[in-house]
């Protein structure tokens, strides 16, 4: 469960800080979704349940009366909040509320529209499809996997128009994620499958398989929101020991992202005490 550290200078917690960044910068959205799924959020509840319930352990089977608000189009939405301060900005008088894990809230309200921090400067609406994807994958986009036979002929080159927005967003994401050592960009055309070439991002990584899979999911989500003309983007893992695509990317292109070793080494190399 999130500890919800507050920034004393701004009064916002980590979830609110990431929400503010995620509104305009796709690279921060994976971190926002991770923080949200681990966070405790507040919902407007039933006054009787709040007053007489005492300390309640909530799970997906716990009956909870949750307030719904009516939207301008007549539809219904469930408001939820990242902090007491955000809740107070949205209501005119005192309202009973319940704190519960965001993941539990999503589980017990599947099929409903929800809105984080309505009436605040920064907020986010969640549609049922998004909630289902969040619960299933931890993100709102899941890349499709495909396997390329070793005998398949693939054309590789460089894009005529450099996808700067996508590269910038991926660079920001990779700088937050330890597994990525280097990242490369190319244009790939598998004529047996695709009518036209796709952007290809090659990742040189280290780490556990689950961590790498989560990273690729996050990178796919960021790329899908920033690729030019909503074009599909392929990802692959590269290694200096491999031929084919790996050899091309490592030998014939420059990485657009490379991990800065010094930032990690400072945490590993012990300091020497010379005062003896």
C-alpha positions in Angstrom: 0.0 0.0 0.0 1.3 3.5 -0.9 2.7 5.5 2.0 1.5 8.7 0.3 4.4 10.9 1.2 3.6 14.6 0.9 5.8 17.3 -0.6 5.9 19.9 2.1 6.5 22.7 -0.4 3.5 21.9 -2.6 1.2 20.0 -0.3 0.8 17.2 -2.8 1.4 13.5 -2.4 3.3 11.3 -4.9 0.2 10.2 -6.7 -0.8 13.8 -7.2 2.7 14.8 -8.4 2.6 12.0 -11.0 -0.9 12.8 -12.0 0.1 16.4 -12.8 3.0 15.1 -14.9 1.0 12.4 -16.6 -1.7 14.8 -17.8 0.7 16.3 -20.3 3.7 13.9 -20.5 2.9 10.3 -21.7 6.3 9.1 -20.4 5.1 9.6 -16.8 1.8 7.7 -17.2 3.2 4.2 -16.5 4.6 5.5 -13.2 1.3 7.2 -12.4 -0.6 3.9 -13.0 1.8 1.9 -10.9 1.4 4.4 -8.0 -2.3 4.5 -8.4 -2.7 0.7 -8.2 -0.7 0.7 -4.9 -2.4 3.8 -3.5 -5.1 4.2 -0.9 -7.9 6.5 -2.2 -11.0 8.1 -0.8 -14.6 7.6 -1.9 -17.7 9.4 -0.8 -19.7 6.8 1.2 -22.8 6.2 3.2 -22.9 8.1 6.5 -24.4 5.2 8.5 -21.7 2.8 7.3 -18.9 5.3 8.0 -20.2 6.1 11.5 -21.0 2.6 12.7 -18.5 0.5 10.8 -15.4 1.3 12.8 -12.2 0.0 11.2 -13.2 -2.1 8.2 -11.0 -4.3 6.1 -12.2 -3.8 2.6 -11.9 -6.3 -0.2 -13.7 -6.9 -3.5 -16.5 -8.8 -1.6 -17.2 -6.1 1.0 -20.6 -4.4 0.5 -20.0 -0.6 0.2 -22.5 2.1 -0.6 -20.6 4.4 -2.9 -21.9 7.8 -4.0 -22.4 8.4 -7.7 -22.5 11.8 -9.4 -24.4 12.7 -12.5 -22.4 14.0 -15.4 -23.5 16.8 -17.7 -24.6 14.3 -20.3 -26.8 12.5 -17.8 -24.5 9.6 -17.3 -23.3 8.4 -13.9 -19.8 8.6 -12.5 -18.0 7.5 -9.3 -15.8 10.2 -7.9 -12.7 9.2 -5.9 -9.9 11.3 -4.5 -6.1 11.1 -3.8 -6.3 13.0 -0.5 -8.6 14.7 1.9 -7.5 18.1 0.5 -8.6 17.0 -3.0 -11.9 15.7 -1.7 -12.6 19.0 0.2 -12.2 21.0 -3.0 -14.9 18.9 -4.7 -17.6 19.1 -2.0 -19.4 22.1 -0.6 -20.1 20.7 2.9 -18.9 17.9 5.1 -19.3 14.5 3.5 -18.6 11.0 5.0 -15.8 9.2 3.2 -14.2 5.8 3.2 -10.5 5.1 2.5 -9.8 1.9 0.4 -7.1 0.6 -1.8 -7.5 1.9 -5.4 -7.2 -1.7 -6.7 -10.2 -2.8 -4.5 -12.2 0.2 -5.7 -11.6 -0.8 -9.3 -12.5 -4.4 -8.6 -15.9 -3.6 -6.9 -16.9 -1.0 -9.5 -16.1 -2.8 -12.7 -18.3 -1.6 -15.5 -18.7 1.9 -14.1 -17.1 5.2 -15.1 -14.8 6.7 -12.4 -13.1 10.1 -12.0 -10.0 10.8 -10.0 -10.1 14.3 -8.3 -13.1 15.9 -10.0 -13.1 19.7 -9.8 -9.4 19.8 -9.2 -6.8 21.4 -11.5 -5.6 17.9 -12.5 -7.9 14.9 -12.8 -8.4 11.7 -14.8 -11.5 9.9 -16.0 -11.4 6.1 -16.1 -13.6 4.2 -18.5 -14.6 0.6 -17.8 -12.2 -0.7 -20.6 -9.3 1.2 -19.0 -10.1 -0.1 -15.5 -10.2 -3.7 -16.8 -6.9 -3.3 -18.6 -5.3 -1.7 -15.5 -6.4 -4.6 -13.4 -5.2 -7.2 -16.0 -1.9 -5.6 -17.0 -1.1 -2.6 -14.8 -1.4 -0.3 -17.8 -3.9 0.8 -20.4 -2.3 -0.7 -23.5 -1.1 -4.2 -23.9 1.2 -4.9 -26.9 0.6 -8.0 -29.0 3.4 -10.5 -29.2 4.6 -12.0 -32.5 7.4 -14.3 -33.3 9.5 -13.9 -36.5 11.0 -17.0 -38.0 14.8 -16.9 -38.4 14.4 -17.4 -42.2 12.1 -14.4 -42.6 13.5 -11.6 -44.7 13.2 -8.2 -43.0 14.1 -4.9 -44.5 15.8 -2.5 -42.0 16.6 1.2 -42.4 16.1 4.5 -40.8 12.9 6.6 -40.8 12.8 9.6 -43.1 11.1 11.7 -40.4 12.6 11.2 -37.0 9.8 10.5 -34.4 11.2 13.1 -31.9 8.1 13.2 -29.6 8.1 9.4 -29.2 11.9 9.2 -28.7 11.8 12.0 -26.1 9.0 10.3 -24.2 10.7 6.9 -24.3 14.0 8.4 -23.2 12.2 9.9 -20.2 10.6 6.5 -19.4 13.8 4.5 -19.8 15.7 7.0 -17.5 13.3 6.0 -14.7 13.7 2.2 -15.3 16.9 0.4 -14.3 16.6 -2.6 -16.8 17.3 -0.5 -19.9 21.0 -0.3 -20.8 20.5 1.0 -24.4 17.7 1.7 -26.8 17.9 1.8 -30.6 15.6 3.0 -33.3 15.0 1.7 -36.9 12.4 1.2 -39.5 11.4 -2.4 -40.1 9.4 -4.0 -42.9 8.3 -7.6 -42.8 6.7 -7.7 -46.2 5.0 -11.0 -45.5 3.0 -9.4 -42.7 2.9 -5.6 -43.0 1.9 -3.5 -46.0 4.3 -0.7 -45.0 7.3 -0.4 -42.7 6.9 0.0 -38.9 9.0 1.8 -36.4 11.2 -0.6 -34.4 12.6 0.1 -31.0 15.4 -2.3 -29.9 16.1 -2.6 -26.2 19.3 -3.9 -24.6 18.2 -4.8 -21.1 19.2 -6.7 -17.9 16.9 -7.8 -15.1 14.3 -10.4 -14.3 11.9 -11.6 -17.0 8.8 -10.1 -15.2 10.5 -6.8 -14.8 11.4 -6.7 -18.5 7.9 -7.7 -19.6 6.4 -4.9 -17.5 8.9 -2.5 -19.0 7.9 -3.5 -22.6 4.2 -3.1 -21.7 4.9 0.4 -20.4 7.1 1.4 -23.4 4.4 0.1 -25.7 1.8 2.3 -24.0 4.0 5.4 -24.2 4.9 4.7 -27.8 1.2 4.2 -28.8 0.4 7.7 -27.5 3.4 9.5 -29.0 4.1 7.7 -32.3 3.5 9.9 -35.4 0.1 9.4 -37.0 -0.7 6.7 -34.5 1.5 4.2 -36.4 2.2 0.9 -34.8 5.6 0.5 -33.1 7.4 -2.8 -32.7 9.7 -3.6 -29.8 12.5 -6.3 -29.7 15.2 -7.3 -27.3 18.8 -7.0 -28.7 22.0 -8.6 -27.7 25.6 -8.3 -28.9 25.7 -12.1 -29.2 22.8 -12.2 -31.7 22.9 -11.7 -35.4 20.2 -10.2 -37.6 18.2 -7.4 -36.2 20.5 -7.1 -33.1 23.6 -6.9 -35.2 22.1 -4.2 -37.4 21.0 -2.0 -34.5 24.1 -2.3 -32.5 26.6 -2.1 -35.4 24.9 0.3 -37.8 22.9 2.7 -35.6 23.6 4.9 -32.6 21.5 4.3 -29.4 19.0 7.1 -28.7 19.2 6.2 -25.1 22.1 4.9 -23.0 22.1 4.3 -19.3 24.4 6.6 -17.3 26.5 4.3 -15.4 27.8 6.8 -13.0 24.4 7.4 -11.4 24.3 3.7 -10.3 28.0 3.3 -9.5 27.8 6.0 -6.8 25.4 3.7 -4.9 27.6 0.6 -5.3 31.2 1.7 -4.6 31.8 2.0 -0.9 33.5 5.2 0.3 37.1 4.9 1.7 37.6 6.2 5.2 41.1 7.9 5.2 40.8 9.3 8.7 42.5 6.4 10.5 
